[in-house]
Amino acid sequence: MESKILPSLGCGYHALVLGASGGIGSAFLSAFRDDPACARATGLSRRSDGFDVTDEASVSAAAERLHGEGAGFDVITCATGALTIDGVGPEKTIKAIRTDAMAAQFALNAIGPAMVLKHFAGLLHRDRRSLIAFLSARVGSIGDNRLGGWISYRASKAALNQIVRTSAIEIARSRPQAVVAALHPGTVATALSDRFSAGHDRLTPDDSVRRMLCVLEGLDPPRSGGFYAYDGQTIPW
């Protein structure tokens, strides 16, 4: 039976969701599990099994376990990340920058995904189309920054975008049919945006995921390494 969401992967594809207990991550996992063409949908999260992207040993152990089980994946989505960490939200002014808060933002939003690429890219298929996507944010765009503020979060997402772009170039050498992408999910009705979305329309997690999967489906290898919004628009770096 043809996939309802990723027909380019064919029937019987395998999906992996990292950060599967969060609002968007759980919506990704549900979308895959509801797709009759998905033969296996695996979810990892800190809440359910201790998977922690800020701990390389945790990331490495999870990848080794899946590799030992003979797992290979057609699509991997990394839905980890946070705007507020340990009760500290985004800064409104330069004077509010804290070294510990900035380090925590980079550890979760940039270094964590880099570790995912380091340890999980090898689980993508070499001989056919495969997809790996990371949740970024429009505020990580340098070219689109007109309001300022949120320095640590913006910078960590800009770093993630560079990590995605650079990794895509390397991955293409061994997996020429792979697509690596940074995706902006929109303003989504999750705990992450609750404090910062007054006056803004919000997508449901299911709607955001449906749109992002549609974007992924439309990407081909020459567009790998790009930064795309949920509506398909290319976001400037």
C-alpha positions in Angstrom: 0.0 0.0 0.0 1.4 3.4 -1.0 2.4 5.8 1.8 0.0 8.5 2.7 2.8 10.9 3.7 6.1 9.8 2.1 5.3 7.9 -1.1 8.8 8.4 -2.4 10.1 5.9 0.2 7.8 3.1 -1.1 6.1 0.5 0.9 7.7 -1.0 4.0 9.9 1.9 5.0 11.4 2.2 8.5 11.2 5.5 10.5 12.9 6.8 13.6 11.9 9.7 15.8 14.3 11.2 18.3 12.6 13.3 21.0 9.4 11.2 20.5 7.8 12.2 23.8 7.6 16.0 22.9 4.6 17.7 21.3 6.0 17.6 17.8 8.0 14.4 18.2 5.0 12.5 19.4 3.1 13.8 16.4 5.8 12.6 14.0 5.7 9.1 15.6 1.9 9.0 15.3 2.1 10.0 11.7 4.5 7.2 10.9 2.6 4.6 12.9 -0.7 5.6 11.2 0.9 5.3 7.7 0.1 1.8 6.3 3.3 1.9 4.3 5.5 2.3 7.4 6.7 -1.2 8.4 8.4 0.0 11.6 8.3 3.3 13.5 10.8 3.6 16.4 10.7 6.4 19.0 13.4 7.4 21.4 13.2 10.0 24.1 14.6 10.9 27.5 11.3 10.4 29.2 10.6 7.0 27.8 14.0 5.3 27.6 16.7 7.8 28.8 17.8 8.9 25.3 19.6 12.2 26.0 21.0 14.2 23.1 23.1 16.3 25.5 25.0 13.1 26.5 27.1 11.6 23.7 27.3 8.3 25.5 23.5 8.1 25.5 23.4 8.9 21.8 26.2 6.5 20.9 24.6 3.7 22.9 21.2 4.1 21.3 22.7 4.1 17.8 24.9 1.0 18.5 21.9 -0.8 19.9 19.8 -0.1 16.8 22.7 -1.0 14.6 23.1 -4.3 16.5 19.5 -5.1 15.9 20.1 -4.7 12.1 18.2 -1.5 11.9 18.5 0.8 8.9 16.2 3.7 8.5 14.6 5.4 5.5 13.6 8.5 7.5 14.9 9.9 10.7 13.4 13.0 12.4 15.2 14.8 15.3 12.5 16.7 17.2 14.7 17.5 20.3 15.2 21.1 21.4 13.9 23.7 23.8 13.4 27.5 24.1 13.3 27.5 27.9 15.9 25.3 29.8 15.9 24.9 33.5 13.4 27.7 33.9 15.6 30.2 32.0 13.8 31.6 28.9 15.1 33.7 26.0 16.9 36.9 26.8 15.3 40.2 26.0 18.5 42.2 26.1 22.3 41.7 25.7 22.7 42.4 29.4 20.6 39.3 30.3 23.1 36.9 28.6 24.3 34.2 31.0 27.2 31.9 30.2 25.5 28.8 31.7 22.2 29.5 30.0 23.9 30.0 26.6 25.9 26.9 27.0 22.7 24.9 27.8 21.1 26.2 24.7 24.0 25.2 22.5 24.2 21.8 24.2 20.6 20.9 23.5 19.9 22.8 20.3 23.2 22.5 18.4 25.7 20.0 19.9 23.0 17.4 20.5 21.9 17.3 16.9 25.5 17.2 15.8 25.9 14.1 17.9 22.8 12.6 16.3 24.4 13.2 12.9 27.7 11.7 14.1 26.1 8.5 15.4 22.9 8.0 13.4 23.8 9.1 9.9 25.4 5.7 9.4 21.9 4.1 9.9 20.6 5.8 6.7 20.6 3.6 3.7 23.4 3.9 1.2 21.7 2.6 -1.9 18.3 4.3 -2.0 16.5 7.5 -1.0 16.6 8.4 2.7 15.7 11.4 4.8 17.0 13.0 8.0 15.4 16.2 9.3 16.1 18.4 12.3 13.7 20.9 13.9 15.2 24.4 13.5 13.4 27.7 13.9 12.9 30.8 11.7 14.5 32.9 14.5 17.8 31.0 13.7 17.9 32.9 10.4 20.6 35.6 10.4 19.2 37.2 7.2 15.6 37.3 8.6 16.5 38.7 12.0 14.8 42.1 12.2 13.7 42.2 15.9 16.9 41.2 17.8 16.7 39.5 21.3 16.7 35.8 22.1 20.4 35.8 21.5 21.3 32.3 22.9 18.4 30.5 21.3 18.8 32.3 17.9 22.6 31.6 17.9 22.1 27.9 18.8 19.6 27.4 16.0 21.9 29.3 13.6 24.7 26.9 14.6 22.3 23.9 14.0 21.7 25.2 10.5 25.4 25.3 9.8 25.8 21.8 11.2 23.0 20.5 9.0 24.4 22.2 5.9 28.0 21.0 6.5 26.9 17.5 7.3 24.7 17.3 4.2 27.8 17.9 2.0 29.7 15.0 3.7 26.8 12.6 3.8 26.2 13.1 0.0 29.6 11.5 -0.7 28.6 8.1 0.7 24.8 8.4 0.4 24.1 10.3 -2.8 20.3 9.8 -2.6 20.0 11.1 1.0 18.3 14.4 1.9 19.4 16.3 5.1 17.2 19.2 6.1 16.6 21.8 8.7 12.9 22.5 9.1 11.0 25.3 10.7 7.8 23.9 12.1 5.9 27.2 12.5 4.4 28.4 15.7 3.0 25.2 17.2 0.6 24.7 20.1 3.1 23.0 22.4 4.6 23.7 25.8 7.6 25.3 24.1 5.6 28.2 22.6 2.9 28.6 25.3 4.6 31.6 27.0 5.6 33.4 23.8 2.7 33.0 21.4 0.1 35.5 22.7 -1.6 37.1 19.7 -0.2 34.5 17.2 -2.0 31.8 15.4 -0.6 28.4 16.2 -0.6 25.2 14.3 -1.5 21.9 16.0 1.4 19.5 16.2 -0.3 17.1 13.8 -0.8 19.9 11.2 2.7 21.1 11.5 4.1 17.6 11.1 1.8 16.9 8.1 3.1 20.0 6.4 6.8 19.3 7.3 6.5 15.8 5.9 5.0 17.2 2.7 8.1 19.5 2.5 10.4 16.6 3.0 8.7 14.5 0.4 9.3 17.3 -2.2 13.0 17.6 -1.5 15.5 15.9 -3.8 19.3 15.4 -3.2 20.3 18.7 -4.9 18.3 20.5 -2.2 19.8 18.6 0.7 21.4 20.8 3.4 18.7 23.5 3.1 16.6 25.4 5.6 12.9 25.1 4.9 9.7 26.3 6.5 6.6 24.1 7.1 5.0 25.8 4.0 7.8 24.9 1.7 9.5 28.3 1.6 13.3 28.4 1.7 14.4 30.5 4.7 17.5 32.6 4.3 20.5 31.7 6.3 
